[in-house]
Amino acid sequence: MLQQASAGFGYLALRGVLGAEAAVNPLAARKPHFPARAKRVIFLFMKGGPSHVDTFDPKPLLDRDHGKPLPFALPRVTFAKTTTLFKSPWKFKRHGQSGLPVSDLFPHVARCADDLCVIRSMHGTNPAHGGALLKLHTGSDTFVRPSMGAWVSYGLGTENSDLPAFVTICPTLAHGGVNNWGAAFLPAWAQGTPLGNASVPSDQAVVRHIRGPGSGTTVQRLQLELAAKMSRGHLAGHADAALEARIDSFELAYRMQTAMPELQDLSGETEATRKLYGLDSPVTANFGRQCLMARRFAERGVRFIQVTHSDSDVQWDQHGNLIKGHTKNAAEVDKPIAGLLHDLKARGLLEDTLVLWGGEFGRTPVAQGTADGRDHNPEGFTMWMAGGGVKAGHAHGATDDYGYYAVENKVHVHDMHATLLHILGLDHERLTFRHAGRDFRLTDVEGHVVKDILA
């Protein structure tokens, strides 16, 4: 009817920019399938694969048998040649009332142990960074699929019509690049909005072209009116999803011009808050600013915020120089992550915010090359959650005695996705999109909600 009336949904959305009373916003907040435990997600992505046996999964037998051969078979597919068992260079201590063990690499996060739900039995399917990143972010390591942030945006929309539903701060451009935050066949408005990339310091990471060169709002309104006039005839004849999405993006971009610069201006934050996130130190300032930005996006209603720790030199991919690399990486992120958890909790945001930490896989308990390196290990690794919906001070599942394979209460990447959606009030089997003759979902035809970690 709207097409025959020479309007169309895209034109109605564009008229919202121009002040019309009847506006259609595809990103408007939508009700979940059932009562949600959390409203939003902050994903702290550690690119490269942090070693679980050096961070959150202590292995006494690995310490005891250091230098001995692995007493069982390697996986059928391995990434590189490894040698003997390699104990952790760091000590583990129990923290908080829960007694969760955390290594000396994370002294600040250790103080938040009673807020963590540590999943020690994660496992995936791909030992290479590219495939593993795509599997973690999209549920598929073989095809281009919508990212989990895009699925959340599609399912729930945003609580702030002036901001995107999905923001990714300093994302990596390697190993899948934009596909890790893309929408694929979902509507274009569901994809992530990047702020900078991994090669850009976070204080320079901004939304590109947020200001048009030399054109004020009056000129922009004239331009949008012209675009509406040109689109009207086309949309009257037939539906055009690409044009609809483009008009939606014009509308959102117009509104973001006011909201985004204010949000990225940290001058109003107190000195105590800045120190809490480590902005007063050159070691922690870069990642600390990303975490502080994540909190600011979260309190303004953005549904999915991703923060990526990555650099071109070290990342978390220590095939060699494990002590140097993991020490550097942990020092950069430890205080900011703890600061984020403390800040969210103090503001009452942790109750309805799910914080997810982890990388695309873990590392082997056997050495690679020299005695100071670990290979990729998707067979068993650790991720942790905190905040709305999960058991605090809890450890779920286990790897074997040396930390190679997930063996107890195993959690596949598909299971993690199903659980994340469940916490947000979304049934992963019902959140579907029809494309190319079939219904697709984030978990494809797999995935089970891990009910044992739910509070």
Protein Blocks (a to p, Z undefined) as FASTA:
>chain_A
ZZmnonojklmmmmmmnopabdcdfkbccddfbdcfbfbdcddddehiaafklmmmccfk
lmmmgoiacfbdcdfbdfbdcddddddfbdcddedjkopacdfklmmlmmmmmmpccdfk
bccfbfbfklmmmmmmnopakbccddfklmmmmmnopabfkbcfbdcehiafeehijmmm
cgkjacfklpccdehjfklcfklgccehkbcghiafklmmmmmmmmmmmmmmmmmmpccf
klmmmmmmmmmmmmmmmmmmmmmmmklpcfklmmmnopmbfklmmmmmmmmmmmmmmmno
pabdcdddddfklmmmdfbhklmmmmmmmmmmmmmmmmmmmmmmmnopmmmcccdeddfb
dcdfbdehiabbcdddfkbccdddedehiaehiaedjddfkopaccbhpacfklmmmmmm
mmnopafklmccdeehiacdfklmgcjddfklpZZ
